[in-house]
Amino acid sequence: GDLYAFRLNEATPTIPATTDTCEVDFTQVVWEASTVLQDQFDNGYSRPTFFGAKPATDWQRHELTDVTVPANLALRTAFATSLGVAGAVSDETVQEIVNFVRNERRTDLTAAVGPARPSGTSVLGDVYHSQPLFVGPPNNPAFYYDYGFAATGSTSYRQFASKHAQRRRVVLAGANDGLLHAFDAGYYDRDLQGQAQVPPVDLYTDQHDLGNGKELFTFLPQGVN
């Protein structure tokens, strides 16, 4: 499956459907994640991928590319161990895994670029048995006020909600490529002047737009290393 964004409002409160067959009307799609992601890679996108590891005493977040840095022996060893592969895992195998996750299709690790992706395959794994999660600005202050979290000053939830009221909207979705993907689902007061819009009159001044579907980052869970 793919991930699609539709415009829902008072006029169209549900996913739009065709009038003749009552199937999803894909002509009304605002953005399609796999198409946007392919365009990102076609234009030199370097995928930020994070994972959690405990090379020493504490769990920490790391960039996946950190395991390929020669000086990071402890981190590379921790990553290789987490793969659960019998026997020793060579540095070349670690590099190949990193390249695969980052969509760098290189079998010759000395090559600048790899071969083209086979025709008909997607850069985004199937979003299957995964419930996409929309993460927007804080929007439930009453819950915190009612349950004793209404502190005052810089530590109050009111201050937190005010500070992040315009933060980017993000959709998180797991896919069969082993990654949790974060996609742009809305930016506040984005300058859309002169850009193609649906419909063209929407400039989203002083409000969030519908996002552009671009991948912001990915996370590699420990269970699928």
Order of alpha helices (4+ residues) and beta strands (2+ residues): beta-beta-alpha-beta-beta-alpha-alpha-beta-alpha-alpha-beta-beta-beta
